[in-house]
Amino acid sequence: VSTQSTGSRESLDSKPSKMVAPKKQKRTTEGFNSRLALVMKSGKYTLGVKSTLKTLRQGSAKLVVIAANCPPLRKSEIEYYAMLSKTAVHHYSGNNIDLGTACGKYFRTAVLSVTDPGDSDIVRQIPAGN
């Protein structure tokens, strides 16, 4: 019993900052996923690179979400278009499979654009977070 309590004390004493950061990251991911689910239910969005670039050119996109494993050339092109149209960009911490699952879809998606947030406050919360 004493070795178990000593082991837990050592882990608490040696890594307090490392234990806080993943929890905060997970909590923000969960918060973003719940906001994204609300957009899927009540708002308007487009999935995919082609349709996202189209909404950026039209100026109708309010927020662009890019998965972590999006190819660099494609990512920089989307970021450039977003900068020109003054649209917020959120870099999703998960890969394209995780982003597709967060959208409630059974396929992967590397890019998503929100054109109408609906009942969600995702557009107001993301620029403050970046």
Backbone torsions as a table, in degrees:
resi	resn	phi	psi	omega
1	VAL	NA	-41.0	-177.3
2	SER	-67.0	-34.4	179.8
3	THR	-69.2	-33.4	178.6
4	GLN	-68.7	-43.2	-179.8
5	SER	-68.9	-35.2	177.7
6	THR	-66.5	-40.6	179.0
7	GLY	-62.4	-40.5	-179.6
8	SER	-71.2	-34.7	176.8
9	ARG	-64.6	-43.4	179.8
10	GLU	-62.2	-42.1	-178.6
11	SER	-68.1	-33.5	178.4
12	LEU	-71.9	-38.2	-179.2
13	ASP	-73.7	-36.4	-173.1
14	SER	-83.9	-27.1	-174.8
15	LYS	-130.7	55.1	178.8
16	PRO	-72.0	-35.2	-177.9
17	SER	-75.5	-34.7	-179.8
18	LYS	-70.4	-28.1	-179.3
19	MET	-79.4	-26.5	-178.2
20	VAL	-77.8	-41.7	-174.7
21	ALA	-61.2	-47.9	179.1
22	PRO	-63.3	-35.9	177.8
23	LYS	-63.0	-42.8	-179.8
24	LYS	-64.8	-42.2	179.1
25	GLN	-63.1	-43.7	-179.5
26	LYS	-65.9	-39.2	-179.4
27	ARG	-65.8	-41.5	178.7
28	THR	-69.1	-35.3	177.0
29	THR	-65.2	-42.7	178.9
30	GLU	-64.5	-40.5	178.3
31	GLY	-64.2	-40.9	178.8
32	PHE	-67.4	-40.5	179.6
33	ASN	-63.4	-38.5	179.2
34	SER	-69.3	-37.8	176.3
35	ARG	-66.0	-38.0	179.2
36	LEU	-66.9	-38.8	177.4
37	ALA	-63.5	-36.7	178.1
38	LEU	-68.0	-36.1	175.2
39	VAL	-63.7	-41.1	-179.5
40	MET	-62.5	-35.8	-179.7
41	LYS	-77.8	-47.5	-167.3
42	SER	-112.7	-10.2	-174.8
43	GLY	-111.1	-167.1	177.2
44	LYS	-122.4	140.9	-175.1
45	TYR	-153.5	164.8	171.7
46	THR	-132.4	141.2	178.5
47	LEU	-107.3	139.4	175.5
48	GLY	108.3	161.9	-174.7
49	VAL	-74.0	-47.3	-176.1
50	LYS	-61.0	-48.1	-177.7
51	SER	-71.1	-30.6	176.6
52	THR	-66.9	-44.4	177.2
53	LEU	-62.3	-36.1	178.4
54	LYS	-64.8	-44.3	179.3
55	THR	-67.8	-32.5	177.3
56	LEU	-68.5	-40.7	177.7
57	ARG	-65.5	-36.5	178.5
58	GLN	-75.3	-19.9	-178.6
59	GLY	81.9	16.2	-178.2
60	SER	-93.1	-10.6	-179.4
61	ALA	-76.1	134.3	176.5
62	LYS	-98.6	-29.9	-177.6
63	LEU	-152.1	141.1	175.4
64	VAL	-119.7	131.9	178.6
65	VAL	-113.9	127.3	-178.1
66	ILE	-119.7	130.7	178.5
67	ALA	-71.2	159.8	-175.7
68	ALA	-67.3	-31.5	-176.6
69	ASN	-100.9	24.7	173.9
70	CYS	-67.7	136.9	-178.9
71	PRO	-57.7	141.7	-173.7
72	PRO	-58.6	-40.1	-179.8
73	LEU	-65.3	-43.2	178.8
74	ARG	-65.7	-41.3	179.0
75	LYS	-62.2	-44.4	-178.8
76	SER	-68.0	-34.5	177.4
77	GLU	-64.5	-43.9	179.6
78	ILE	-66.8	-41.1	178.4
79	GLU	-64.0	-36.2	178.9
80	TYR	-65.7	-47.5	177.2
81	TYR	-61.2	-39.9	179.7
82	ALA	-65.7	-37.4	178.4
83	MET	-65.7	-40.9	178.9
84	LEU	-65.8	-37.1	-178.2
85	SER	-92.4	5.4	179.6
86	LYS	55.0	48.5	179.7
87	THR	-108.1	139.5	179.0
88	ALA	-71.4	144.2	178.8
89	VAL	-121.7	131.4	176.2
90	HIS	-116.0	125.4	176.7
91	HIS	-90.0	108.1	-177.6
92	TYR	-70.3	136.4	-173.7
93	SER	-74.3	-24.0	-180.0
94	GLY	-89.6	176.1	178.9
95	ASN	-85.1	-173.3	-175.3
96	ASN	-68.7	-26.9	176.2
97	ILE	-68.5	-43.5	178.5
98	ASP	-64.0	-39.0	179.6
99	LEU	-66.5	-41.5	176.4
100	GLY	-62.7	-40.2	178.2
101	THR	-67.5	-39.2	178.7
102	ALA	-64.4	-28.3	177.4
103	CYS	-80.4	-6.4	-178.7
104	GLY	82.3	20.5	-179.5
105	LYS	-107.1	158.1	179.4
106	TYR	-99.0	17.3	176.2
107	PHE	-129.8	166.2	-178.3
108	ARG	-89.5	150.8	176.2
109	THR	-146.4	131.9	-176.9
110	ALA	-89.6	-27.3	-174.9
111	VAL	-137.5	145.3	178.2
112	LEU	-146.5	140.1	176.4
113	SER	-122.7	137.2	178.3
114	VAL	-99.4	119.0	178.9
115	THR	-97.4	-32.1	176.5
116	ASP	-140.1	114.1	-175.7
117	PRO	-70.6	-16.0	-179.4
118	GLY	68.6	-129.9	-179.4
119	ASP	-82.9	-7.9	-175.5
120	SER	-81.7	152.0	176.3
121	ASP	-103.2	28.2	-174.1
122	ILE	-63.6	-35.7	-177.7
123	VAL	-71.9	-35.7	179.3
124	ARG	-75.6	-31.4	-175.9
125	GLN	-82.2	-34.0	-174.0
126	ILE	-68.6	-47.2	179.4
127	PRO	-60.8	-29.7	176.9
128	ALA	-70.4	-31.8	-178.3
129	GLY	-76.9	-28.9	-177.1
130	ASN	-84.7	NA	NA
